[in-house]
Amino acid sequence: MSGKGEKVKGEKWEEFRDRHGDGGRNLALYLGRREGGLTLAELAKGAGLKGEASVAMCLRRFGARLDQDPAERERLTTVTQMLIVRS
């Protein structure tokens, strides 16, 4: 789901995807929602989560983490910049 997230985390998606509360997984979900405009159902399917409620919880957790953790905000900025396509 997230090659850029893998690069930042230094792990393969499959290694951290199912890790409850993992910042990398939640970052990928957040970007999919915010930058990609994906629905909760699309995110759940793509991430292999049980359903929309699971995704919503991950997004709430990640939002709270962004509010409290400057390092997480920096990670978000780094990954977002990596997604910018330069022509």
C-alpha positions as CSV (number, residue, x, y, z in Angstrom):
1,M,0.0,0.0,0.0
2,S,2.7,2.5,0.9
3,G,6.1,2.3,-0.8
4,K,7.0,5.7,0.6
5,G,5.9,4.6,4.1
6,E,8.1,1.6,3.7
7,K,11.1,3.8,2.9
8,V,10.5,6.0,5.9
9,K,9.8,3.1,8.3
10,G,12.6,0.9,6.9
11,E,10.3,-2.1,6.9
12,K,8.1,-3.8,4.4
13,W,4.3,-2.9,4.5
14,E,3.5,-6.6,5.4
15,E,5.8,-6.3,8.5
16,F,3.9,-3.4,10.0
17,R,0.5,-3.4,8.4
18,D,-1.1,-5.6,11.1
19,R,0.7,-4.0,14.0
20,H,-2.0,-2.5,16.2
21,G,-1.5,1.3,16.5
22,D,1.6,1.3,14.2
23,G,2.4,4.8,13.2
24,G,3.5,3.8,9.7
25,R,0.2,2.0,8.9
26,N,-1.8,4.9,10.3
27,L,0.3,7.4,8.4
28,A,-0.5,5.5,5.2
29,L,-4.2,5.5,6.0
30,Y,-4.1,9.2,6.8
31,L,-2.4,10.0,3.5
32,G,-4.7,7.8,1.6
33,R,-7.7,9.6,3.1
34,R,-6.3,13.2,3.0
35,E,-4.2,13.2,-0.2
36,G,-5.8,10.4,-2.1
37,G,-9.5,11.0,-1.2
38,L,-10.0,7.3,-0.6
39,T,-13.1,6.2,1.3
40,L,-12.9,4.4,4.6
41,A,-14.1,1.2,2.8
42,E,-11.3,1.6,0.1
43,L,-8.7,2.1,2.8
44,A,-9.9,-0.9,4.8
45,K,-9.8,-3.1,1.8
46,G,-6.3,-1.8,0.7
47,A,-4.9,-2.2,4.2
48,G,-6.4,-5.5,4.9
49,L,-8.4,-4.2,7.9
50,K,-11.7,-5.6,9.0
51,G,-13.8,-2.6,8.2
52,E,-14.5,1.1,8.1
53,A,-14.7,1.4,11.9
54,S,-11.1,0.1,12.2
55,V,-9.9,2.6,9.7
56,A,-11.8,5.4,11.5
57,M,-10.1,4.5,14.8
58,C,-6.7,4.5,13.1
59,L,-7.3,7.9,11.7
60,R,-8.5,9.3,15.0
61,R,-5.4,7.8,16.7
62,F,-3.1,9.3,14.1
63,G,-4.8,12.7,14.3
64,A,-4.3,12.7,18.1
65,R,-0.7,11.7,17.7
66,L,-0.1,14.5,15.2
67,D,-1.4,17.0,17.8
68,Q,1.0,15.7,20.5
69,D,4.1,14.5,18.7
70,P,6.3,16.9,16.7
71,A,8.4,14.0,15.3
72,E,5.2,12.4,13.9
73,R,4.3,15.8,12.2
74,E,7.8,15.8,10.7
75,R,7.4,12.3,9.4
76,L,4.1,13.3,7.8
77,T,5.8,16.3,6.2
78,T,8.7,14.1,4.9
79,V,6.3,11.5,3.3
80,T,4.0,14.2,1.9
81,Q,7.0,15.9,0.2
82,M,8.1,12.5,-1.2
83,L,4.7,12.2,-2.8
84,I,4.9,15.5,-4.7
85,V,5.5,14.8,-8.3
86,R,7.8,17.3,-10.0
87,S,7.5,17.9,-13.7
